[in-house]
Amino acid sequence: MVKKILVGLAALVVVVGVAIRIGLYVTRAPQPGPFYDPPARADDAAPGTLLRDEPFAAGIPEGATA
């Protein structure tokens, strides 16, 4: 009887461990792309200077304007 309980507890520990690892993997923050790397001369720019821009077209419906 004790052996069955120990095997069940060991299996539960493994399942919980795997579930925690999967949860941490799924909820991790995405890594930013190269757009967010500072340009070489960013320290020399005056406060408020636009350092970089790029068009945003993800998920915009056909024919939409703004």
All heavy atoms as TSV, in Angstrom:
chain	resi	resn	atom	element	x	y	z
A	1	MET	N	N	0.806	-1.195	0.000
A	1	MET	CA	C	0.000	0.000	0.000
A	1	MET	C	C	0.856	1.269	0.000
A	1	MET	O	O	0.576	2.216	-0.718
A	1	MET	CB	C	-0.931	-0.046	1.230
A	1	MET	CG	C	-1.841	1.128	1.346
A	1	MET	SD	S	-3.097	1.061	0.072
A	1	MET	CE	C	-4.151	2.332	0.579
A	2	VAL	N	N	1.897	1.284	0.825
A	2	VAL	CA	C	2.781	2.436	0.920
A	2	VAL	C	C	3.509	2.650	-0.403
A	2	VAL	O	O	3.699	3.791	-0.839
A	2	VAL	CB	C	3.782	2.271	2.090
A	2	VAL	CG1	C	4.808	3.379	2.092
A	2	VAL	CG2	C	3.052	2.214	3.420
A	3	LYS	N	N	3.872	1.564	-1.057
A	3	LYS	CA	C	4.578	1.657	-2.330
A	3	LYS	C	C	3.700	2.331	-3.385
A	3	LYS	O	O	4.178	3.169	-4.147
A	3	LYS	CB	C	5.004	0.266	-2.798
A	3	LYS	CG	C	5.893	0.290	-4.010
A	3	LYS	CD	C	6.385	-1.113	-4.351
A	3	LYS	CE	C	7.285	-1.083	-5.542
A	3	LYS	NZ	N	7.788	-2.397	-5.907
A	4	LYS	N	N	2.402	2.006	-3.421
A	4	LYS	CA	C	1.483	2.621	-4.375
A	4	LYS	C	C	1.353	4.127	-4.121
A	4	LYS	O	O	1.315	4.926	-5.041
A	4	LYS	CB	C	0.105	1.977	-4.302
A	4	LYS	CG	C	0.004	0.628	-4.942
A	4	LYS	CD	C	-1.421	0.132	-4.906
A	4	LYS	CE	C	-1.551	-1.227	-5.580
A	4	LYS	NZ	N	-2.938	-1.687	-5.587
A	5	ILE	N	N	1.323	4.484	-2.837
A	5	ILE	CA	C	1.220	5.909	-2.490
A	5	ILE	C	C	2.476	6.655	-2.930
A	5	ILE	O	O	2.396	7.750	-3.497
A	5	ILE	CB	C	0.968	6.078	-0.976
A	5	ILE	CG1	C	-0.429	5.565	-0.617
A	5	ILE	CG2	C	1.118	7.538	-0.559
A	5	ILE	CD1	C	-0.716	5.527	0.869
A	6	LEU	N	N	3.647	6.074	-2.694
A	6	LEU	CA	C	4.900	6.716	-3.090
A	6	LEU	C	C	5.006	6.854	-4.612
A	6	LEU	O	O	5.451	7.883	-5.128
A	6	LEU	CB	C	6.091	5.946	-2.535
A	6	LEU	CG	C	6.280	6.021	-1.018
A	6	LEU	CD1	C	7.454	5.157	-0.588
A	6	LEU	CD2	C	6.477	7.453	-0.573
A	7	VAL	N	N	4.593	5.820	-5.329
A	7	VAL	CA	C	4.609	5.883	-6.794
A	7	VAL	C	C	3.642	6.954	-7.279
A	7	VAL	O	O	3.955	7.744	-8.171
A	7	VAL	CB	C	4.273	4.499	-7.408
A	7	VAL	CG1	C	4.033	4.620	-8.905
A	7	VAL	CG2	C	5.383	3.505	-7.120
A	8	GLY	N	N	2.465	7.027	-6.666
A	8	GLY	CA	C	1.492	8.052	-7.036
A	8	GLY	C	C	2.004	9.450	-6.751
A	8	GLY	O	O	1.839	10.373	-7.562
A	9	LEU	N	N	2.641	9.644	-5.603
A	9	LEU	CA	C	3.215	10.956	-5.280
A	9	LEU	C	C	4.348	11.330	-6.231
A	9	LEU	O	O	4.461	12.486	-6.644
A	9	LEU	CB	C	3.706	10.969	-3.830
A	9	LEU	CG	C	2.626	11.035	-2.757
A	9	LEU	CD1	C	3.256	10.922	-1.367
A	9	LEU	CD2	C	1.828	12.319	-2.875
A	10	ALA	N	N	5.177	10.366	-6.579
A	10	ALA	CA	C	6.264	10.629	-7.522
A	10	ALA	C	C	5.698	11.027	-8.885
A	10	ALA	O	O	6.178	11.971	-9.522
A	10	ALA	CB	C	7.163	9.408	-7.650
A	11	ALA	N	N	4.658	10.337	-9.333
A	11	ALA	CA	C	4.030	10.677	-10.607
A	11	ALA	C	C	3.410	12.069	-10.536
A	11	ALA	O	O	3.505	12.864	-11.488
A	11	ALA	CB	C	2.972	9.639	-10.967
A	12	LEU	N	N	2.792	12.402	-9.422
A	12	LEU	CA	C	2.199	13.728	-9.247
A	12	LEU	C	C	3.266	14.818	-9.298
A	12	LEU	O	O	3.070	15.857	-9.931
A	12	LEU	CB	C	1.432	13.785	-7.923
A	12	LEU	CG	C	0.760	15.117	-7.603
A	12	LEU	CD1	C	-0.310	15.430	-8.639
A	12	LEU	CD2	C	0.174	15.088	-6.209
A	13	VAL	N	N	4.392	14.580	-8.657
A	13	VAL	CA	C	5.493	15.552	-8.677
A	13	VAL	C	C	5.995	15.765	-10.104
A	13	VAL	O	O	6.233	16.890	-10.526
A	13	VAL	CB	C	6.636	15.102	-7.743
A	13	VAL	CG1	C	7.889	15.922	-7.968
A	13	VAL	CG2	C	6.193	15.186	-6.286
A	14	VAL	N	N	6.127	14.689	-10.859
A	14	VAL	CA	C	6.582	14.800	-12.245
A	14	VAL	C	C	5.571	15.582	-13.082
A	14	VAL	O	O	5.940	16.486	-13.836
A	14	VAL	CB	C	6.837	13.408	-12.865
A	14	VAL	CG1	C	7.046	13.502	-14.363
A	14	VAL	CG2	C	8.024	12.736	-12.184
A	15	VAL	N	N	4.294	15.267	-12.943
A	15	VAL	CA	C	3.253	15.953	-13.720
A	15	VAL	C	C	3.209	17.436	-13.370
A	15	VAL	O	O	3.136	18.293	-14.251
A	15	VAL	CB	C	1.877	15.274	-13.495
A	15	VAL	CG1	C	0.752	16.120	-14.058
A	15	VAL	CG2	C	1.868	13.902	-14.121
A	16	VAL	N	N	3.274	17.764	-12.085
A	16	VAL	CA	C	3.256	19.168	-11.674
A	16	VAL	C	C	4.501	19.881	-12.190
A	16	VAL	O	O	4.426	21.015	-12.670
A	16	VAL	CB	C	3.130	19.280	-10.132
A	16	VAL	CG1	C	3.379	20.701	-9.667
A	16	VAL	CG2	C	1.765	18.806	-9.680
A	17	GLY	N	N	5.652	19.239	-12.121
A	17	GLY	CA	C	6.883	19.841	-12.637
A	17	GLY	C	C	6.801	20.133	-14.121
A	17	GLY	O	O	7.193	21.209	-14.584
A	18	VAL	N	N	6.278	19.180	-14.881
A	18	VAL	CA	C	6.124	19.383	-16.329
A	18	VAL	C	C	5.125	20.503	-16.602
A	18	VAL	O	O	5.351	21.355	-17.463
A	18	VAL	CB	C	5.697	18.070	-17.023
A	18	VAL	CG1	C	5.279	18.319	-18.457
A	18	VAL	CG2	C	6.821	17.051	-16.966
A	19	ALA	N	N	4.035	20.542	-15.845
A	19	ALA	CA	C	3.031	21.591	-16.036
A	19	ALA	C	C	3.616	22.967	-15.742
A	19	ALA	O	O	3.345	23.941	-16.467
A	19	ALA	CB	C	1.822	21.328	-15.153
A	20	ILE	N	N	4.423	23.075	-14.714
A	20	ILE	CA	C	5.056	24.363	-14.385
A	20	ILE	C	C	6.014	24.777	-15.491
A	20	ILE	O	O	6.019	25.932	-15.915
A	20	ILE	CB	C	5.776	24.272	-13.020
A	20	ILE	CG1	C	4.740	24.189	-11.910
A	20	ILE	CG2	C	6.700	25.465	-12.812
A	20	ILE	CD1	C	5.324	23.900	-10.540
A	21	ARG	N	N	6.819	23.843	-15.990
A	21	ARG	CA	C	7.761	24.169	-17.071
A	21	ARG	C	C	7.024	24.631	-18.324
A	21	ARG	O	O	7.424	25.584	-18.983
A	21	ARG	CB	C	8.641	22.961	-17.406
A	21	ARG	CG	C	9.507	22.449	-16.302
A	21	ARG	CD	C	10.834	23.039	-16.259
A	21	ARG	NE	N	11.496	22.877	-17.543
A	21	ARG	CZ	C	12.724	23.272	-17.760
A	21	ARG	NH1	N	13.399	23.808	-16.794
A	21	ARG	NH2	N	13.272	23.125	-18.930
A	22	ILE	N	N	5.939	23.954	-18.667
A	22	ILE	CA	C	5.151	24.341	-19.844
A	22	ILE	C	C	4.546	25.717	-19.627
A	22	ILE	O	O	4.573	26.569	-20.518
A	22	ILE	CB	C	4.067	23.286	-20.143
A	22	ILE	CG1	C	4.715	22.006	-20.666
A	22	ILE	CG2	C	3.047	23.824	-21.144
A	22	ILE	CD1	C	3.757	20.836	-20.806
A	23	GLY	N	N	4.009	25.969	-18.438
A	23	GLY	CA	C	3.429	27.271	-18.138
A	23	GLY	C	C	4.450	28.386	-18.235
A	23	GLY	O	O	4.167	29.456	-18.779
A	24	LEU	N	N	5.644	28.176	-17.737
A	24	LEU	CA	C	6.692	29.189	-17.831
A	24	LEU	C	C	7.120	29.406	-19.275
A	24	LEU	O	O	7.415	30.528	-19.683
A	24	LEU	CB	C	7.894	28.792	-16.974
A	24	LEU	CG	C	7.668	28.821	-15.467
A	24	LEU	CD1	C	8.878	28.253	-14.741
A	24	LEU	CD2	C	7.358	30.220	-14.999
A	25	TYR	N	N	7.167	28.350	-20.063
A	25	TYR	CA	C	7.561	28.469	-21.462
A	25	TYR	C	C	6.520	29.247	-22.263
A	25	TYR	O	O	6.849	30.113	-23.053
A	25	TYR	CB	C	7.763	27.078	-22.079
A	25	TYR	CG	C	8.123	27.117	-23.543
A	25	TYR	CD1	C	9.410	27.415	-23.936
A	25	TYR	CD2	C	7.169	26.871	-24.520
A	25	TYR	CE1	C	9.749	27.456	-25.280
A	25	TYR	CE2	C	7.495	26.917	-25.862
A	25	TYR	CZ	C	8.786	27.212	-26.235
A	25	TYR	OH	O	9.113	27.279	-27.563
A	26	VAL	N	N	5.253	28.957	-22.046
A	26	VAL	CA	C	4.175	29.575	-22.819
A	26	VAL	C	C	4.011	31.052	-22.460
A	26	VAL	O	O	3.679	31.863	-23.314
A	26	VAL	CB	C	2.856	28.803	-22.594
A	26	VAL	CG1	C	1.666	29.529	-23.177
A	26	VAL	CG2	C	2.956	27.415	-23.206
A	27	THR	N	N	4.244	31.418	-21.204
A	27	THR	CA	C	3.994	32.786	-20.762
A	27	THR	C	C	5.227	33.678	-20.771
A	27	THR	O	O	5.163	34.798	-20.295
A	27	THR	CB	C	3.389	32.779	-19.341
A	27	THR	OG1	O	4.307	32.139	-18.455
A	27	THR	CG2	C	2.048	32.071	-19.313
A	28	ARG	N	N	6.339	33.224	-21.316
A	28	ARG	CA	C	7.541	34.064	-21.317
A	28	ARG	C	C	7.351	35.259	-22.250
A	28	ARG	O	O	6.603	35.195	-23.228
A	28	ARG	CB	C	8.766	33.255	-21.713
A	28	ARG	CG	C	8.821	32.891	-23.175
A	28	ARG	CD	C	10.014	31.993	-23.476
A	28	ARG	NE	N	10.203	31.813	-24.877
A	28	ARG	CZ	C	9.464	31.059	-25.668
A	28	ARG	NH1	N	8.452	30.401	-25.163
A	28	ARG	NH2	N	9.710	30.948	-26.945
A	29	ALA	N	N	8.014	36.333	-21.947
A	29	ALA	CA	C	7.916	37.550	-22.751
A	29	ALA	C	C	8.669	37.356	-24.069
A	29	ALA	O	O	9.752	36.765	-24.097
A	29	ALA	CB	C	8.504	38.726	-21.996
A	30	PRO	N	N	8.113	37.845	-25.165
A	30	PRO	CA	C	8.822	37.729	-26.440
A	30	PRO	C	C	10.058	38.618	-26.470
A	30	PRO	O	O	10.107	39.653	-25.802
A	30	PRO	CB	C	7.783	38.207	-27.464
A	30	PRO	CG	C	6.858	39.079	-26.692
A	30	PRO	CD	C	6.834	38.530	-25.292
A	31	GLN	N	N	11.037	38.197	-27.227
A	31	GLN	CA	C	12.249	38.990	-27.376
A	31	GLN	C	C	12.005	40.097	-28.404
A	31	GLN	O	O	11.460	39.840	-29.467
A	31	GLN	CB	C	13.417	38.100	-27.844
A	31	GLN	CG	C	13.807	37.043	-26.839
A	31	GLN	CD	C	14.336	37.651	-25.561
A	31	GLN	OE1	O	15.107	38.593	-25.586
A	31	GLN	NE2	N	13.897	37.129	-24.435
A	32	PRO	N	N	12.410	41.338	-28.090
A	32	PRO	CA	C	12.216	42.416	-29.059
A	32	PRO	C	C	13.119	42.225	-30.275
A	32	PRO	O	O	14.198	41.647	-30.178
A	32	PRO	CB	C	12.592	43.674	-28.286
A	32	PRO	CG	C	13.454	43.204	-27.174
A	32	PRO	CD	C	13.031	41.802	-26.868
A	33	GLY	N	N	12.672	42.723	-31.401
A	33	GLY	CA	C	13.435	42.603	-32.638
A	33	GLY	C	C	14.526	43.651	-32.750
A	33	GLY	O	O	14.728	44.477	-31.854
A	34	PRO	N	N	15.247	43.650	-33.855
A	34	PRO	CA	C	16.359	44.575	-34.036
A	34	PRO	C	C	15.917	46.042	-34.107
A	34	PRO	O	O	16.735	46.939	-33.914
A	34	PRO	CB	C	16.995	44.136	-35.356
A	34	PRO	CG	C	15.952	43.326	-36.039
A	34	PRO	CD	C	15.092	42.730	-34.966
A	35	PHE	N	N	14.634	46.302	-34.340
A	35	PHE	CA	C	14.145	47.688	-34.358
A	35	PHE	C	C	14.449	48.381	-33.027
A	35	PHE	O	O	14.686	49.579	-32.978
A	35	PHE	CB	C	12.640	47.707	-34.623
A	35	PHE	CG	C	12.043	49.087	-34.611
A	35	PHE	CD1	C	12.120	49.898	-35.729
A	35	PHE	CD2	C	11.412	49.579	-33.478
A	35	PHE	CE1	C	11.579	51.176	-35.719
A	35	PHE	CE2	C	10.865	50.845	-33.458
A	35	PHE	CZ	C	10.953	51.655	-34.585
A	36	TYR	N	N	14.462	47.620	-31.946
A	36	TYR	CA	C	14.631	48.197	-30.619
A	36	TYR	C	C	16.080	48.308	-30.175
A	36	TYR	O	O	16.353	48.783	-29.081
A	36	TYR	CB	C	13.813	47.396	-29.601
A	36	TYR	CG	C	12.346	47.521	-29.887
A	36	TYR	CD1	C	11.671	46.524	-30.583
A	36	TYR	CD2	C	11.644	48.643	-29.506
A	36	TYR	CE1	C	10.325	46.646	-30.867
A	36	TYR	CE2	C	10.298	48.779	-29.796
A	36	TYR	CZ	C	9.646	47.774	-30.479
A	36	TYR	OH	O	8.323	47.908	-30.767
A	37	ASP	N	N	17.029	47.882	-31.000
A	37	ASP	CA	C	18.437	48.103	-30.689
A	37	ASP	C	C	18.742	49.578	-30.919
A	37	ASP	O	O	18.371	50.146	-31.956
A	37	ASP	CB	C	19.332	47.251	-31.594
A	37	ASP	CG	C	19.204	45.767	-31.305
A	37	ASP	OD1	O	18.760	45.415	-30.200
A	37	ASP	OD2	O	19.542	44.965	-32.201
A	38	PRO	N	N	19.407	50.240	-29.970
A	38	PRO	CA	C	19.672	51.667	-30.156
A	38	PRO	C	C	20.645	51.910	-31.310
A	38	PRO	O	O	21.596	51.146	-31.494
A	38	PRO	CB	C	20.282	52.095	-28.827
A	38	PRO	CG	C	20.784	50.843	-28.206
A	38	PRO	CD	C	19.933	49.733	-28.728
A	39	PRO	N	N	20.400	52.970	-32.090
A	39	PRO	CA	C	21.347	53.290	-33.156
A	39	PRO	C	C	22.690	53.733	-32.575
A	39	PRO	O	O	22.784	54.100	-31.400
A	39	PRO	CB	C	20.668	54.424	-33.927
A	39	PRO	CG	C	19.551	54.899	-33.092
A	39	PRO	CD	C	19.270	53.863	-32.065
A	40	ALA	N	N	23.715	53.709	-33.397
A	40	ALA	CA	C	25.075	53.997	-32.935
A	40	ALA	C	C	25.195	55.390	-32.324
A	40	ALA	O	O	25.915	55.586	-31.355
A	40	ALA	CB	C	26.051	53.842	-34.093
A	41	ARG	N	N	24.513	56.381	-32.859
A	41	ARG	CA	C	24.691	57.755	-32.397
A	41	ARG	C	C	23.525	58.232	-31.528
A	41	ARG	O	O	23.273	59.427	-31.430
A	41	ARG	CB	C	24.844	58.680	-33.601
A	41	ARG	CG	C	25.857	58.233	-34.630
A	41	ARG	CD	C	27.183	58.845	-34.620
A	41	ARG	NE	N	27.230	60.242	-34.295
A	41	ARG	CZ	C	28.334	60.813	-33.856
A	41	ARG	NH1	N	29.415	60.113	-33.738
A	41	ARG	NH2	N	28.356	62.075	-33.560
A	42	ALA	N	N	22.816	57.351	-30.875
A	42	ALA	CA	C	21.651	57.734	-30.069
A	42	ALA	C	C	22.028	58.645	-28.911
A	42	ALA	O	O	21.262	59.526	-28.529
A	42	ALA	CB	C	20.947	56.498	-29.543
A	43	ASP	N	N	23.213	58.488	-28.341
A	43	ASP	CA	C	23.631	59.321	-27.206
A	43	ASP	C	C	23.872	60.770	-27.613
A	43	ASP	O	O	23.808	61.667	-26.780
A	43	ASP	CB	C	24.890	58.751	-26.561
A	43	ASP	CG	C	24.638	57.404	-25.903
A	43	ASP	OD1	O	23.474	57.145	-25.524
A	43	ASP	OD2	O	25.589	56.624	-25.774
A	44	ASP	N	N	24.158	61.008	-28.894
A	44	ASP	CA	C	24.440	62.365	-29.366
A	44	ASP	C	C	23.170	63.127	-29.739
A	44	ASP	O	O	23.229	64.334	-29.962
A	44	ASP	CB	C	25.350	62.313	-30.600
A	44	ASP	CG	C	26.717	61.712	-30.275
A	44	ASP	OD1	O	27.106	61.727	-29.089
A	44	ASP	OD2	O	27.373	61.217	-31.204
A	45	ALA	N	N	22.037	62.466	-29.821
A	45	ALA	CA	C	20.796	63.105	-30.260
A	45	ALA	C	C	20.233	63.997	-29.157
A	45	ALA	O	O	20.348	63.705	-27.974
A	45	ALA	CB	C	19.772	62.058	-30.641
A	46	ALA	N	N	19.616	65.081	-29.573
A	46	ALA	CA	C	18.971	65.997	-28.630
A	46	ALA	C	C	17.723	65.317	-28.049
A	46	ALA	O	O	17.109	64.476	-28.714
A	46	ALA	CB	C	18.584	67.279	-29.343
A	47	PRO	N	N	17.351	65.670	-26.819
A	47	PRO	CA	C	16.134	65.087	-26.244
A	47	PRO	C	C	14.926	65.336	-27.148
A	47	PRO	O	O	14.746	66.420	-27.680
A	47	PRO	CB	C	15.980	65.832	-24.915
A	47	PRO	CG	C	17.368	66.259	-24.560
A	47	PRO	CD	C	18.024	66.557	-25.881
A	48	GLY	N	N	14.123	64.314	-27.349
A	48	GLY	CA	C	12.934	64.421	-28.182
A	48	GLY	C	C	13.164	64.114	-29.646
A	48	GLY	O	O	12.226	64.117	-30.432
A	49	THR	N	N	14.396	63.813	-30.039
A	49	THR	CA	C	14.716	63.500	-31.430
A	49	THR	C	C	14.200	62.096	-31.765
A	49	THR	O	O	14.430	61.151	-31.015
A	49	THR	CB	C	16.232	63.546	-31.666
A	49	THR	OG1	O	16.699	64.844	-31.332
A	49	THR	CG2	C	16.588	63.223	-33.104
A	50	LEU	N	N	13.514	61.977	-32.896
A	50	LEU	CA	C	13.048	60.673	-33.358
A	50	LEU	C	C	14.250	59.889	-33.861
A	50	LEU	O	O	14.961	60.321	-34.760
A	50	LEU	CB	C	12.018	60.842	-34.485
A	50	LEU	CG	C	11.428	59.570	-35.057
A	50	LEU	CD1	C	10.634	58.823	-33.996
A	50	LEU	CD2	C	10.532	59.895	-36.235
A	51	LEU	N	N	14.505	58.738	-33.266
A	51	LEU	CA	C	15.680	57.951	-33.616
A	51	LEU	C	C	15.422	56.983	-34.751
A	51	LEU	O	O	16.311	56.682	-35.532
A	51	LEU	CB	C	16.175	57.167	-32.397
A	51	LEU	CG	C	16.596	58.004	-31.194
A	51	LEU	CD1	C	16.992	57.093	-30.045
A	51	LEU	CD2	C	17.714	58.954	-31.556
A	52	ARG	N	N	14.188	56.465	-34.841
A	52	ARG	CA	C	13.907	55.458	-35.857
A	52	ARG	C	C	12.397	55.368	-36.031
A	52	ARG	O	O	11.640	55.584	-35.106
A	52	ARG	CB	C	14.459	54.120	-35.376
A	52	ARG	CG	C	14.232	52.977	-36.309
A	52	ARG	CD	C	14.827	51.670	-35.784
A	52	ARG	NE	N	16.273	51.795	-35.737
A	52	ARG	CZ	C	17.032	51.379	-34.737
A	52	ARG	NH1	N	16.502	50.792	-33.701
A	52	ARG	NH2	N	18.325	51.537	-34.764
A	53	ASP	N	N	11.973	55.033	-37.240
A	53	ASP	CA	C	10.559	54.740	-37.486
A	53	ASP	C	C	10.457	53.655	-38.542
A	53	ASP	O	O	11.407	53.389	-39.264
A	53	ASP	CB	C	9.789	55.990	-37.911
A	53	ASP	CG	C	10.180	56.487	-39.300
A	53	ASP	OD1	O	11.274	56.145	-39.782
A	53	ASP	OD2	O	9.392	57.227	-39.897
A	54	GLU	N	N	9.327	53.006	-38.555
A	54	GLU	CA	C	9.061	52.005	-39.582
A	54	GLU	C	C	7.549	51.896	-39.740
A	54	GLU	O	O	6.795	52.147	-38.797
A	54	GLU	CB	C	9.674	50.647	-39.247
A	54	GLU	CG	C	9.019	49.886	-38.149
A	54	GLU	CD	C	9.680	48.525	-37.906
A	54	GLU	OE1	O	10.778	48.253	-38.408
A	54	GLU	OE2	O	9.066	47.731	-37.195
A	55	PRO	N	N	7.076	51.552	-40.933
A	55	PRO	CA	C	5.629	51.439	-41.132
A	55	PRO	C	C	5.061	50.249	-40.347
A	55	PRO	O	O	5.739	49.252	-40.131
A	55	PRO	CB	C	5.481	51.221	-42.636
A	55	PRO	CG	C	6.820	50.770	-43.107
A	55	PRO	CD	C	7.834	51.304	-42.149
A	56	PHE	N	N	3.813	50.411	-39.919
A	56	PHE	CA	C	3.111	49.339	-39.214
A	56	PHE	C	C	1.969	48.882	-40.094
A	56	PHE	O	O	1.079	49.661	-40.421
A	56	PHE	CB	C	2.576	49.842	-37.874
A	56	PHE	CG	C	1.835	48.791	-37.108
A	56	PHE	CD1	C	2.530	47.827	-36.396
A	56	PHE	CD2	C	0.460	48.750	-37.111
A	56	PHE	CE1	C	1.854	46.849	-35.691
A	56	PHE	CE2	C	-0.225	47.778	-36.408
A	56	PHE	CZ	C	0.477	46.821	-35.696
A	57	ALA	N	N	1.987	47.613	-40.500
A	57	ALA	CA	C	0.961	47.126	-41.407
A	57	ALA	C	C	0.316	45.821	-40.913
A	57	ALA	O	O	-0.498	45.243	-41.615
A	57	ALA	CB	C	1.559	46.896	-42.791
A	58	ALA	N	N	0.632	45.384	-39.724
A	58	ALA	CA	C	0.108	44.122	-39.215
A	58	ALA	C	C	-1.370	44.250	-38.818
A	58	ALA	O	O	-1.710	45.098	-38.009
A	58	ALA	CB	C	0.923	43.649	-38.024
A	59	GLY	N	N	-2.220	43.432	-39.400
A	59	GLY	CA	C	-3.613	43.381	-39.016
A	59	GLY	C	C	-4.463	44.557	-39.464
A	59	GLY	O	O	-5.564	44.756	-38.964
A	60	ILE	N	N	-3.988	45.348	-40.399
A	60	ILE	CA	C	-4.766	46.484	-40.898
A	60	ILE	C	C	-5.631	46.002	-42.060
A	60	ILE	O	O	-5.134	45.388	-42.998
A	60	ILE	CB	C	-3.830	47.622	-41.348
A	60	ILE	CG1	C	-3.025	48.101	-40.139
A	60	ILE	CG2	C	-4.632	48.754	-41.969
A	60	ILE	CD1	C	-1.989	49.133	-40.474
A	61	PRO	N	N	-6.944	46.279	-42.010
A	61	PRO	CA	C	-7.822	45.824	-43.077
A	61	PRO	C	C	-7.498	46.483	-44.419
A	61	PRO	O	O	-6.980	47.604	-44.476
A	61	PRO	CB	C	-9.211	46.252	-42.608
A	61	PRO	CG	C	-9.086	46.576	-41.179
A	61	PRO	CD	C	-7.653	46.938	-40.930
A	62	GLU	N	N	-7.802	45.776	-45.474
A	62	GLU	CA	C	-7.584	46.275	-46.846
A	62	GLU	C	C	-8.365	47.579	-47.040
A	62	GLU	O	O	-9.532	47.696	-46.693
A	62	GLU	CB	C	-8.070	45.231	-47.846
A	62	GLU	CG	C	-7.820	45.569	-49.305
A	62	GLU	CD	C	-6.364	45.422	-49.675
A	62	GLU	OE1	O	-5.676	44.583	-49.074
A	62	GLU	OE2	O	-5.919	46.153	-50.580
A	63	GLY	N	N	-7.704	48.595	-47.558
A	63	GLY	CA	C	-8.346	49.875	-47.862
A	63	GLY	C	C	-8.467	50.815	-46.674
A	63	GLY	O	O	-9.009	51.911	-46.814
A	64	ALA	N	N	-7.989	50.451	-45.501
A	64	ALA	CA	C	-8.094	51.314	-44.331
A	64	ALA	C	C	-7.081	52.456	-44.436
A	64	ALA	O	O	-6.003	52.291	-44.976
A	64	ALA	CB	C	-7.831	50.516	-43.054
A	65	THR	N	N	-7.468	53.624	-43.953
A	65	THR	CA	C	-6.561	54.766	-43.907
A	65	THR	C	C	-6.637	55.396	-42.520
A	65	THR	O	O	-7.633	55.267	-41.819
A	65	THR	CB	C	-6.931	55.823	-44.957
A	65	THR	OG1	O	-8.260	56.261	-44.731
A	65	THR	CG2	C	-6.810	55.265	-46.366
A	66	ALA	N	N	-5.573	56.072	-42.154
A	66	ALA	CA	C	-5.559	56.763	-40.858
A	66	ALA	C	C	-4.711	58.009	-40.976
A	66	ALA	O	O	-3.883	58.136	-41.841
A	66	ALA	CB	C	-5.006	55.850	-39.794
